């Protein structure tokens, strides 16, 4: 965060917007606490923090079909397995059109900085 906001101590990010992929099952409260503490230890203050959850979008490599996964319909056990080992996503989902498990994750994985506004 310091490289984004600036190298001077006492820097302030008025607004930070993050995208959180829902495949990761990130605990928002824990993540926010850790991010604010880490930023504070680097001399950067974060004002408003917005976290936007992004549903997983998958694209079949066999037939080209693209679909969105509703993570609210996925069991806690499956969500937890994917959280710890994201590569197992292929074990739990398949293309609704052709049944292939050969697909790519287009969206919905990881954490990304969408925008930072500095004062």
NUMARKE-842716 format. One line per 4 residues: their letters; for each residue z negated, x, y of N, C-alpha, C, O, CB. Coordinates in steps of 0.05 Angstrom, whole numbers. Last residue first. Glycine has a CB too. Layout:
% NUMARKE-842716
A) Z,X,Y,Z,X,Y,Z,X,Y,Z,X,Y,Z,X,Y; ...
//
This chain:
% NUMARKE-842716
XXXX) 11,-101,229,3,-104,257,5,-78,271,-1,-76,295,-26,-115,259; 62,-118,183,43,-99,192,36,-105,222,54,-113,237,53,-70,189; 77,-154,126,79,-155,156,56,-138,166,32,-143,160,78,-184,167; 114,-151,69,91,-140,82,96,-142,112,116,-131,122,84,-111,73
XXXX) 139,-184,10,140,-180,39,113,-169,49,92,-176,38,147,-206,54; 138,-177,-45,159,-193,-33,162,-187,-4,184,-184,7,154,-223,-37; 124,-134,-94,118,-139,-66,142,-153,-54,164,-142,-53,112,-112,-51; 111,-158,-160,129,-147,-140,120,-153,-112,109,-175,-107,157,-158,-145
XXXX) 94,-151,-227,83,-157,-200,101,-143,-180,107,-119,-183,53,-148,-197; 118,-179,-290,110,-159,-271,99,-170,-245,96,-194,-241,133,-141,-265; 166,-231,-298,150,-209,-311,143,-189,-289,159,-183,-272,166,-196,-335; 201,-268,-278,176,-277,-289,159,-256,-303,140,-263,-317,181,-298,-307
XXXX) 271,-261,-297,249,-264,-278,224,-271,-292,224,-279,-316,256,-286,-257; 299,-246,-343,312,-243,-317,291,-244,-295,293,-229,-276,332,-265,-313; 294,-217,-403,277,-230,-384,289,-225,-356,289,-202,-347,247,-219,-386; 345,-230,-452,332,-212,-432,315,-229,-414,321,-253,-409,353,-196,-416
XXXX) 352,-238,-523,354,-247,-496,340,-227,-478,325,-210,-487,341,-275,-492; 356,-254,-584,367,-231,-569,372,-241,-540,394,-251,-534,394,-220,-582; 345,-294,-616,322,-282,-603,330,-257,-587,313,-242,-577,301,-274,-625; 384,-354,-618,382,-325,-619,356,-316,-606,346,-328,-586,406,-312,-605
XXXX) 395,-408,-614,374,-400,-632,369,-370,-633,352,-361,-649,379,-410,-659; 431,-431,-579,442,-419,-603,420,-409,-623,427,-402,-645,460,-397,-596; 397,-460,-540,425,-468,-546,434,-457,-574,444,-472,-590,444,-458,-525; 348,-437,-533,349,-465,-541,377,-475,-548,380,-495,-561,338,-482,-518
XXXX) 332,-374,-559,351,-389,-542,352,-418,-551,357,-424,-575,380,-376,-544; 262,-367,-569,289,-363,-577,307,-381,-560,298,-400,-547,293,-370,-608; 197,-336,-570,217,-353,-558,244,-347,-570,249,-325,-579,218,-349,-527; 164,-300,-598,154,-327,-593,175,-347,-581,172,-371,-583,131,-326,-574
XXXX) 187,-251,-602,176,-263,-626,169,-292,-623,167,-307,-642,151,-247,-635; 199,-236,-551,221,-243,-569,212,-255,-595,227,-268,-609,237,-218,-574; 150,-221,-530,162,-246,-521,184,-255,-539,188,-279,-543,172,-243,-492; 133,-171,-542,131,-191,-563,142,-218,-555,143,-237,-571,103,-194,-573
XXXX) 134,-141,-496,157,-139,-513,156,-160,-536,177,-165,-548,159,-112,-525; 83,-145,-472,105,-162,-463,129,-162,-481,144,-182,-482,113,-154,-435; 24,-145,-493,48,-131,-503,72,-148,-496,81,-164,-513,46,-126,-535; -12,-175,-462,-19,-148,-470,5,-132,-480,6,-107,-476,-40,-149,-492
XXXX) 17,-223,-452,4,-209,-430,-1,-180,-438,5,-162,-423,-22,-222,-423; 31,-240,-503,52,-231,-485,40,-215,-462,52,-195,-453,68,-255,-475; -21,-255,-521,-6,-234,-536,16,-223,-518,20,-199,-517,7,-246,-561; -33,-296,-484,-49,-271,-485,-34,-249,-499,-35,-226,-490,-76,-276,-498
XXXX) 5,-335,-498,5,-323,-471,-11,-297,-470,-2,-278,-457,-7,-343,-451; -12,-345,-550,15,-334,-546,16,-321,-518,25,-298,-515,37,-356,-548; -63,-367,-540,-60,-344,-558,-33,-330,-553,-32,-305,-552,-62,-353,-587; -52,-411,-508,-67,-389,-497,-64,-364,-514,-62,-342,-503,-97,-396,-495
XXXX) 15,-437,-515,-13,-435,-523,-26,-410,-511,-13,-391,-504,-15,-435,-554; 55,-464,-463,51,-443,-483,22,-440,-490,5,-441,-472,63,-416,-472; 60,-498,-422,63,-510,-448,60,-489,-471,62,-496,-494,90,-524,-451; 59,-468,-377,36,-487,-381,37,-500,-409,17,-511,-418,36,-508,-359
XXXX) 107,-441,-376,84,-427,-388,59,-446,-391,41,-439,-407,76,-403,-370; 167,-459,-389,144,-472,-377,119,-460,-390,111,-469,-411,145,-504,-379; 222,-418,-378,200,-424,-397,177,-436,-381,168,-425,-361,190,-399,-412; 290,-432,-366,264,-426,-355,243,-435,-376,245,-455,-389,259,-441,-328
XXXX) 352,-401,-386,333,-423,-386,306,-412,-375,301,-388,-374,329,-434,-415; 421,-391,-398,398,-383,-382,378,-406,-382,387,-429,-377,406,-374,-353; 468,-367,-446,452,-389,-435,428,-378,-421,415,-359,-430,444,-409,-458; 498,-328,-471,497,-328,-442,481,-350,-430,479,-352,-405,525,-330,-432
XXXX) 499,-320,-526,516,-342,-515,516,-344,-485,531,-359,-474,507,-368,-527; 471,-269,-531,492,-278,-550,510,-299,-537,535,-295,-538,479,-289,-576; 432,-262,-494,453,-241,-495,476,-250,-514,499,-239,-512,442,-214,-505; 403,-310,-454,412,-303,-481,435,-283,-479,454,-287,-465,421,-328,-497
XXXX) 353,-301,-407,382,-304,-411,390,-293,-438,384,-270,-445,398,-289,-388; 297,-333,-375,308,-317,-397,338,-322,-399,347,-344,-394,294,-323,-424; 246,-333,-330,274,-342,-334,286,-322,-354,284,-298,-351,290,-342,-307; 179,-352,-319,198,-335,-334,226,-349,-336,228,-372,-342,188,-329,-362
XXXX) 158,-368,-253,162,-376,-281,182,-357,-294,201,-348,-281,172,-405,-282; 116,-335,-210,144,-338,-217,147,-344,-247,139,-329,-264,160,-312,-210; 69,-347,-160,74,-345,-188,103,-351,-194,114,-371,-184,55,-363,-205; 52,-312,-104,70,-333,-114,75,-328,-143,85,-306,-151,97,-333,-97
XXXX) 0,-301,-62,10,-294,-89,26,-317,-99,16,-339,-103,-13,-286,-108; -16,-273,0,-3,-296,-14,7,-286,-41,21,-266,-42,19,-309,2; -65,-255,42,-52,-247,17,-42,-272,3,-58,-289,-4,-71,-231,-2; -79,-235,107,-72,-257,89,-57,-246,65,-39,-230,68,-55,-278,104
XXXX) -99,-173,112,-106,-198,124,-101,-221,104,-117,-224,85,-91,-204,150; -122,-114,87,-103,-135,82,-114,-160,94,-136,-169,87,-97,-138,51; -129,-48,112,-140,-75,110,-118,-95,106,-97,-94,118,-157,-82,136; -134,16,87,-116,-5,95,-130,-32,91,-142,-38,70,-89,-4,77
XXXX) -161,59,66,-162,56,95,-142,34,104,-135,35,128,-156,81,108; -165,62,12,-144,78,24,-142,74,54,-124,85,67,-117,71,11; -204,25,2,-210,53,-4,-190,72,7,-195,96,11,-213,57,-34; -174,-21,14,-197,-13,31,-204,16,27,-210,30,46,-221,-31,26
XXXX) -140,-22,-31,-129,-19,-4,-151,-9,15,-146,9,31,-118,-45,6; -178,-31,-72,-162,-7,-72,-150,-1,-44,-150,21,-35,-139,-10,-93; -198,-81,-55,-216,-58,-57,-200,-31,-57,-208,-12,-44,-233,-59,-83; -152,-113,-58,-166,-110,-33,-185,-85,-33,-186,-71,-13,-183,-135,-26
XXXX) -140,-108,-113,-121,-99,-93,-135,-95,-66,-129,-75,-52,-99,-120,-90; -186,-130,-138,-179,-102,-143,-160,-92,-121,-163,-69,-112,-166,-100,-170; -184,-183,-118,-207,-166,-113,-200,-137,-116,-206,-121,-99,-230,-174,-132; -134,-200,-139,-138,-199,-110,-162,-181,-103,-160,-165,-85,-143,-227,-99
XXXX) -144,-196,-195,-123,-180,-183,-128,-178,-153,-125,-156,-142,-96,-193,-189; -185,-234,-201,-191,-206,-208,-170,-188,-194,-177,-167,-183,-190,-202,-238; -157,-280,-185,-182,-272,-171,-188,-242,-176,-194,-228,-158,-206,-289,-181; -113,-283,-222,-109,-280,-193,-134,-270,-178,-132,-252,-161,-100,-306,-181
XXXX) -98,-253,-279,-121,-267,-267,-120,-262,-237,-125,-240,-228,-148,-258,-279; -34,-259,-305,-52,-243,-288,-74,-262,-277,-68,-284,-267,-37,-230,-264; 7,-266,-345,-18,-280,-345,-40,-265,-329,-61,-259,-340,-28,-283,-375; 59,-246,-349,37,-227,-349,10,-240,-350,-9,-226,-357,39,-210,-324
XXXX) 93,-288,-342,91,-277,-369,67,-258,-371,57,-253,-393,117,-262,-376; 93,-299,-288,74,-315,-305,73,-304,-333,54,-311,-348,83,-344,-305; 93,-249,-240,107,-260,-263,88,-274,-282,68,-262,-290,123,-239,-278; 81,-256,-174,68,-250,-200,83,-264,-222,85,-289,-222,38,-260,-199
XXXX) 97,-229,-113,106,-247,-135,93,-237,-160,94,-214,-167,138,-246,-137; 62,-227,-51,68,-216,-77,79,-237,-95,72,-261,-94,43,-203,-89; 56,-212,15,66,-233,-3,74,-219,-29,91,-201,-29,89,-249,9; 11,-200,66,23,-188,42,31,-211,23,14,-228,17,4,-167,28
XXXX) 0,-193,134,7,-211,113,20,-194,90,37,-177,95,27,-232,123; -21,-150,163,-28,-178,171,-22,-197,149,-38,-216,145,-12,-186,197; -49,-93,146,-26,-110,137,-34,-139,144,-52,-150,131,-19,-107,107; -71,-40,184,-75,-68,176,-49,-81,169,-29,-81,184,-89,-84,199
XXXX) -104,23,184,-80,7,185,-86,-21,175,-105,-25,159,-58,20,169; -145,60,182,-149,36,197,-125,18,200,-125,0,217,-159,43,224; -108,120,184,-131,106,175,-135,81,193,-129,82,217,-156,124,175; -37,124,177,-61,126,193,-84,110,182,-79,88,171,-55,118,222
XXXX) 9,114,149,-8,137,140,-34,139,155,-51,155,148,7,162,142; 27,47,130,26,70,148,7,91,138,-10,86,120,19,62,176; 45,8,94,32,0,119,32,23,139,36,19,163,3,-9,114; 67,36,51,81,13,63,71,7,91,86,2,109,79,-12,45
XXX) 30,74,38,56,83,45,73,61,59,90,66,75,71,93,21; -13,40,24,-15,57,48,12,67,57,18,68,81,-33,81,42; 0,16,-24,0,0,0,0,17,25,12,10,45,-24,-19,0
//
